[in-house]
Structures are given as C-alpha cells and as structure tokens.
C-alpha cells in the first residue's frame, strides 16, 4: 500500500513553514520544500527562505531550520534553469533518503506546478530546443512579454489563460513546444491526464486559508521586512557577481522591482508599494490555482 504524505499548501505569507516545522517535530519528520524560488543560492531575503544553517553530518550537508532538516532550498545556481521535471527527480531522491533514515517527509510550499507534478507525474513533453528557445527569448526582449502572450493566445488560448505574461519561462516553453511538435502544450497536458499514469507520490493536501485582510497585513509586513533586512543589497550583490538581471533567479516575484529601483526608474517608496501589490496579486493567483487544480482540505 502506498504511503500517504502530508503536503501543506497556501498563499505566500500564510504560515506554511511554521505549520510544517510544527508537524515535523510532532511526527519525527523532515521538510521537503516545494518552492521554485527558494531553490536558488544567494537569494534568501527576497524569497523568504526560512532562516537556517548548513550543518555537516556523516559526510553530508543538511540545511536545518530550528533543528529540522529542510531540503531542496539553497542548492541551485542563480543562473540555472530548474524545471518541474528537475524538481520531481530531486524530490523523489530526498523522499527516499528521508524514509531511509526512519523519518517522515512533509512537503511544504506554494509552487502549485511542482505539487501537481509530484502527485500526477509529468506529460512527456519534447526536450528543449536550444536554437528555438534562444530565438524566442530574443523576440521576447525585442517585442515584449505581452506580444508573446498574444501570440500564445492565438495558438493555444487554453494555455494562455493559465500562463501570465510575466511568467516568461513558461510562456516561452509553451511557444517552443508548439513550434517543435505542432501541438499545443495544453493538448499535451490533456492527453497526459487521460492516460494511465503511475502517481509518483500520494499526497494529502492541507491548505492554510486565512482571512484576506489578515493575509494582506502579513504580506505588507513581510515586504517591509524584506526591504529593511537587505533585499536591495542582496539583489545588488548578485548583479555585482555578474549574474544578468534576466537570469532565472532574478525574474521571480519582487526582484524585477528591486532592479528597477537600482536603475533609478522607481523610488524606494514606489518600489515597496509595487512589491506589496505584486505579492497580493500573486497570493490571489496561488489560492485560485490550488482551489481548482488540487484536492485540498482547507483549514482556517
């Protein structure tokens, strides 16, 4: 019989990490982070990465938060692309390792696509084509993301409804798949869902649902804290190391606003206001996605 694991989901700033750590202590568990931004090295403040320390044990390194092993954070280079397929492979390895130590894996995060991939597997999409992808990226730079999104709307309106214009990686991937195969990526996903797929992990989804006013208060407080604790300096340090502003780690929530401030096109006050606004909108999209895509048991 397949063992069922707890997966804690919800909007950013809803309290997922705190609940996950509590359960880990109660259940002799370890956390597997399901967050597409906290995977990156050098970006801790702007990704709200749980504060922890790296420890060496039995010849291996563990990131620990309040004494609990916290996996799949702080291990990918800022310039590297990291797909859902990459995540599934790493998560499967960590799950086996955790169980091998006699511990219980507890999955915590807000990246819905990663959770869906864990629970349902992945469609057998064609591998990336470097030449097509490079050309599409240049076209996105030249024409703008909105123009690329309109192009996707013409060939795959279903995917365009699910992929926002600012998610340039998913947008380019959808266009790339269509160019390679002549088949919309949404069709690939539908065929995958209707096929017999061996579920990788059996997950019990527990969602944190807090009043919108309280969530907005937490988001505002978190954004202010990020600025106070050095998100601007964190971003500048990465740019100083030679990482381009277009690298995957810097295209996520918050960092493009900070980069605009560093360029002088946004004031600090406007930057903070937009950071709060963007994060609230992101939280809304997260909750909508979880409610429609996964069988979540919501807890107030």
C-alpha positions as CSV (number, residue, x, y, z in Angstrom):
1,X,0.0,0.0,0.0
2,X,1.4,3.4,-1.0
3,X,2.1,5.6,2.0
4,X,0.4,9.0,2.1
5,X,2.4,12.1,2.9
6,X,1.2,15.4,4.2
7,X,1.6,18.4,1.8
8,X,1.0,21.9,3.2
9,X,-0.1,24.5,0.7
10,X,-1.4,28.0,0.6
11,X,-0.6,31.6,-0.3
12,X,2.7,33.3,0.4
13,X,2.9,34.6,4.0
14,X,0.1,32.3,5.1
15,X,2.2,30.4,7.7
16,X,3.1,27.2,5.8
17,X,6.6,27.0,7.1
18,X,5.6,27.4,10.7
19,X,3.0,24.6,10.4
20,X,5.4,22.4,8.5
21,X,8.0,22.7,11.2
22,X,5.4,22.0,13.9
23,X,4.3,18.8,12.2
24,X,7.9,17.8,11.6
25,X,8.6,18.0,15.3
26,X,5.5,16.1,16.2
27,X,5.9,13.3,13.6
28,X,9.7,12.8,13.6
29,X,9.7,14.4,10.2
30,X,11.9,16.4,7.7
31,X,10.7,19.1,5.4
32,X,10.8,18.9,1.6
33,X,10.4,22.5,0.3
34,X,8.2,22.9,-2.7
35,X,9.2,26.4,-3.8
36,X,10.5,27.4,-7.2
37,X,12.4,30.4,-5.8
38,X,13.9,29.2,-2.5
39,X,15.9,26.6,-4.5
40,X,18.4,29.4,-5.5
41,X,21.6,30.2,-3.7
42,X,22.4,33.7,-2.6
43,X,18.7,34.8,-2.7
44,X,17.3,34.4,0.8
45,X,15.7,37.6,1.8
46,X,13.6,38.2,-1.3
47,X,12.4,34.6,-1.5
48,X,11.5,34.5,2.2
49,X,13.8,31.5,2.6
50,X,13.4,30.0,6.1
51,X,16.4,31.1,8.3
52,X,18.6,28.2,8.9
53,X,22.1,26.9,8.9
54,X,24.0,24.4,6.9
55,X,25.4,21.5,9.0
56,X,27.7,18.6,8.1
57,X,26.6,15.2,9.3
58,X,28.0,11.8,8.4
59,X,29.8,13.3,5.4
60,X,26.7,15.1,4.1
61,X,25.4,18.7,4.3
62,X,21.9,19.5,5.7
63,X,20.1,22.8,5.8
64,X,18.4,22.9,9.2
65,X,15.7,25.3,10.4
66,X,15.0,25.2,14.1
67,X,16.8,21.9,14.2
68,X,14.7,20.3,11.4
69,X,16.3,19.2,8.2
70,X,14.8,21.4,5.4
71,X,15.5,20.0,1.9
72,X,15.6,21.5,-1.6
73,X,16.4,25.0,-0.6
74,X,19.6,27.0,-1.4
75,X,21.2,24.5,-3.8
76,X,20.7,25.8,-7.4
77,X,23.0,28.4,-9.0
78,X,21.2,31.7,-9.8
79,X,21.8,31.4,-13.5
80,X,20.5,27.8,-13.8
81,X,17.1,26.8,-15.2
82,X,15.3,24.4,-12.9
83,X,12.2,22.7,-14.3
84,X,9.3,20.8,-12.7
85,X,11.0,17.6,-14.0
86,X,14.2,18.5,-12.2
87,X,12.2,19.1,-9.1
88,X,10.3,15.8,-9.3
89,X,13.6,13.9,-9.6
90,X,15.2,15.7,-6.7
91,X,12.1,15.4,-4.5
92,X,11.9,11.6,-5.2
93,X,15.5,11.2,-4.2
94,X,15.0,13.2,-1.0
95,X,11.9,11.3,-0.1
96,X,13.7,8.0,-0.3
97,X,16.6,9.4,1.7
98,X,14.3,10.7,4.5
99,X,12.4,7.4,4.7
100,X,15.8,5.6,4.8
101,X,16.6,7.5,7.9
102,X,13.3,6.4,9.5
103,X,11.9,9.9,9.2
104,X,8.6,11.2,7.7
105,X,8.8,13.5,4.6
106,X,6.5,16.6,4.9
107,X,6.0,18.7,1.8
108,X,5.7,22.4,2.3
109,X,5.4,25.2,-0.3
110,X,3.5,27.4,-2.6
111,X,4.5,26.3,-6.1
112,X,1.4,24.6,-7.4
113,X,3.0,23.2,-10.6
114,X,5.6,21.3,-8.5
115,X,2.9,19.8,-6.3
116,X,0.9,18.8,-9.3
117,X,3.9,17.2,-10.9
118,X,4.7,15.2,-7.7
119,X,1.1,13.9,-7.4
120,X,0.3,13.3,-11.1
121,X,3.6,12.9,-12.9
122,X,4.6,15.0,-15.9
123,X,3.5,15.0,-19.5
124,X,6.1,13.5,-21.9
125,X,6.9,16.9,-23.5
126,X,9.6,17.1,-26.1
127,X,13.1,18.2,-24.9
128,X,14.1,21.8,-25.2
129,X,15.5,23.0,-28.5
130,X,18.3,25.5,-27.7
131,X,18.1,27.3,-31.0
132,X,14.3,27.8,-30.8
133,X,14.4,28.9,-27.2
134,X,17.2,31.4,-27.8
135,X,15.2,32.9,-30.7
136,X,12.1,33.1,-28.6
137,X,13.9,34.8,-25.8
138,X,15.3,37.4,-28.2
139,X,11.8,38.0,-29.6
140,X,10.5,38.5,-26.1
141,X,13.2,41.0,-25.4
142,X,12.5,42.9,-28.6
143,X,8.7,42.7,-28.7
144,X,7.8,42.5,-25.1
145,X,6.1,39.8,-23.0
146,X,2.6,41.0,-23.8
147,X,3.2,40.5,-27.5
148,X,4.5,36.9,-26.9
149,X,1.4,36.3,-24.7
150,X,-0.9,37.4,-27.5
151,X,1.0,35.0,-29.9
152,X,0.3,32.2,-27.4
153,X,-3.4,33.2,-27.2
154,X,-3.7,32.6,-30.9
155,X,-2.3,29.1,-31.0
156,X,-3.2,27.9,-27.5
157,X,-5.9,30.0,-25.8
158,X,-6.3,27.4,-23.1
159,X,-2.6,27.7,-22.1
160,X,-2.6,31.4,-22.4
161,X,-5.4,31.6,-19.7
162,X,-3.2,29.7,-17.3
163,X,0.2,31.3,-18.1
164,X,0.5,35.0,-17.2
165,X,2.5,37.2,-19.5
166,X,5.1,37.9,-16.8
167,X,6.0,34.2,-16.5
168,X,8.4,34.3,-19.4
169,X,9.9,30.8,-18.8
170,X,6.5,29.0,-19.0
171,X,5.4,31.3,-21.9
172,X,8.5,30.5,-24.0
173,X,8.2,26.8,-23.2
174,X,4.6,26.7,-24.4
175,X,5.6,28.5,-27.7
176,X,8.6,26.2,-28.0
177,X,6.5,23.0,-27.6
178,X,4.1,24.2,-30.3
179,X,6.9,25.0,-32.7
180,X,8.6,21.7,-32.2
181,X,5.5,19.5,-32.3
182,X,2.7,21.5,-33.9
183,X,0.6,20.5,-31.0
184,X,-0.4,23.0,-28.2
185,X,1.1,22.3,-24.8
186,X,-2.5,22.3,-23.3
187,X,-3.2,19.3,-25.6
188,X,-0.1,17.5,-24.4
189,X,-1.3,18.0,-20.8
190,X,-4.8,16.8,-21.5
191,X,-3.6,13.6,-23.1
192,X,-1.3,13.0,-20.2
193,X,-4.2,13.4,-17.7
194,X,-6.4,11.0,-19.6
195,X,-3.6,8.3,-19.9
196,X,-2.8,5.7,-17.2
197,X,-0.2,7.5,-15.1
198,X,1.5,6.0,-12.1
199,X,1.3,8.5,-9.3
200,X,4.7,9.4,-8.1
201,X,3.6,10.3,-4.6
202,X,0.3,10.0,-2.7
203,X,-0.2,13.4,-1.1
204,X,-2.8,14.6,1.4
205,X,-3.1,18.3,0.7
206,X,-3.7,20.6,3.7
207,X,-4.3,24.2,2.8
208,X,-4.0,27.2,5.1
209,X,-6.9,29.6,4.5
210,X,-6.8,32.8,6.5
211,X,-9.0,35.9,6.1
212,X,-7.9,38.1,3.2
213,X,-7.4,41.2,5.4
214,X,-5.0,39.2,7.7
215,X,-3.2,37.8,4.7
216,X,-2.8,41.3,3.2
217,X,-1.5,42.6,6.6
218,X,1.1,39.7,6.7
219,X,2.2,40.4,3.1
220,X,2.7,44.1,3.8
221,X,4.7,43.3,6.9
222,X,6.8,40.8,5.1
223,X,7.6,43.1,2.2
224,X,8.6,45.9,4.5
225,X,10.8,43.4,6.4
226,X,12.4,42.3,3.2
227,X,13.5,45.8,2.3
228,X,14.7,46.5,5.9
229,X,16.7,43.3,6.1
230,X,18.6,43.8,2.8
231,X,16.7,42.7,-0.3
232,X,18.1,45.6,-2.2
233,X,21.7,44.8,-1.1
234,X,21.1,41.1,-1.9
235,X,20.0,41.9,-5.4
236,X,22.9,44.3,-6.0
237,X,25.4,41.7,-4.7
238,X,24.1,39.2,-7.2
239,X,24.3,41.7,-10.1
240,X,27.8,42.6,-8.9
241,X,28.8,39.0,-9.3
242,X,28.0,39.2,-13.0
243,X,24.6,37.5,-13.0
244,X,22.3,39.2,-15.6
245,X,19.0,40.6,-14.5
246,X,17.4,38.2,-16.9
247,X,18.7,35.1,-15.2
248,X,16.0,32.7,-13.8
249,X,16.6,33.6,-10.1
250,X,16.1,37.3,-10.7
251,X,12.9,37.1,-12.8
252,X,10.7,35.9,-10.0
253,X,8.4,37.9,-7.7
254,X,10.0,41.1,-6.3
255,X,13.4,41.1,-7.8
256,X,12.5,43.0,-11.1
257,X,11.0,45.8,-9.0
258,X,14.2,46.0,-6.9
259,X,16.3,46.1,-10.1
260,X,14.1,48.9,-11.4
261,X,14.8,50.8,-8.2
262,X,18.5,50.2,-8.5
263,X,18.4,51.6,-12.1
264,X,16.7,54.7,-10.8
265,X,13.3,54.2,-12.5
266,X,11.5,53.6,-9.3
267,X,11.7,55.4,-6.0
268,X,12.1,53.3,-2.8
269,X,8.5,54.1,-1.7
270,X,7.1,53.2,-5.1
271,X,9.1,50.0,-5.2
272,X,7.8,49.0,-1.8
273,X,4.2,49.8,-2.9
274,X,4.5,47.8,-6.1
275,X,6.2,44.9,-4.2
276,X,3.2,44.7,-1.9
277,X,0.7,45.0,-4.7
278,X,2.5,42.3,-6.8
279,X,2.7,39.9,-3.8
280,X,-1.0,40.3,-3.0
281,X,-1.8,39.6,-6.7
282,X,0.5,36.6,-6.6
283,X,-1.2,35.3,-3.4
284,X,-4.6,35.6,-5.1
285,X,-3.4,33.6,-8.1
286,X,-1.9,30.9,-5.8
287,X,-5.2,30.4,-4.0
288,X,-7.2,30.3,-7.2
289,X,-4.8,27.7,-8.6
290,X,-4.8,25.5,-5.5
291,X,-8.7,25.6,-5.3
292,X,-9.1,24.5,-8.9
293,X,-6.1,22.2,-9.5
294,X,-5.6,20.1,-6.4
295,X,-7.8,18.3,-3.9
296,X,-7.0,20.5,-0.9
297,X,-8.5,20.2,2.5
298,X,-8.7,23.8,3.7
299,X,-8.1,24.8,7.3
300,X,-9.0,28.1,8.8
